Amino acid sequence: MGRLSDSQQAMVDLFERHVQAELDGDLDTTMATMTESPHLNHVPTMMGGVGRDGVRAFYRDRLVGKFFPPDVRMTAVSRTVGESQIVEEMVITFTHTTEIEWMLPGVKPTGKPVEAAFIVVVGVKEGKVSHEHIYWDQASVLVQIGLLDPVGLPVVGAEGARKVLNPHLPGRTL
């Protein structure tokens, strides 16, 4: 991979500040990294916000400082940096010991371990985050916490995320 341009590196630095502020529970810094009219969409649950007030309310009430349980681990898999967008692939592992409203709305903690692959698409305009579209395999998560029986369904559990980390693991057979 070639070296990032200065503008691409600035986008990466911005995104990393944004995520760190979310993890630190710093709502003001999180919002300071965003444009005046951002939007956020957690695709599997359709949770998020539109516009500065909508995104701020969502972050305040459901995400910043409540992002994941304390044992969360994020493992970077790949990052693609374009001219105005970053696509980050990662595997996130945690134990479902707290409510995660943005990911599992209405689901009480199960105490079960979860490993899931995520894709985060981050748009950047004029040096600020303009949008985030976050994708993950919700069926895999539901299997892992015991809310979806995979028998007879074309779904998997943690092994889907494990194969992202190690493509040499065997694939599913029918």
C-alpha positions, 0 to 999 in steps of 0.5 A: 500500500502506498503512502497516504496523501496529507489530506487522506492522513488528516481524514484518518486522524479525524476519524480516530479522534472521533472514535476515541471521543465516542469511547471516552464518553466525550460528547462535545469532542465527538460532535466537534469532529462532525459537520453541521449536518451529519447523519449516522445510520447503524444499518441493521437496526436503523438506529442513528440520527439525521442533522446535528440535533438528531445525531447529538441526541442519539450519541447522548442517549444511546452511544457516547459513553455507552458504546460497548461493555468494558471488555470490548476489543476492536481488531482492525482488519483493513482500511481503505482511504479515498479522497472523501471517505474511509472504509474500515473493516474490523472485528469487535469482541465483547461480553454482552454484560450491558445494554447496547441500545444502538446494536441490540435495542430492547435486548437485556444483557445475556452475559454471552461472548460476541465476536462480530465483523463490522464495516464502517463507512465514514464520509468527510467533508471540509475536514469534518465527519459528514456521515457514518454508515455502520454494517454488521451481521446482526444474525450472527450476533443474535445467534451468539447471544441465544436469540436466534437458532441457526439450525436450518438457516443460512447464518453463522455465529462467531465463526464468521468473524473468525474467518475474517481474521483468518481467511484460511479457516475452513468455509461452511459446507452444505 
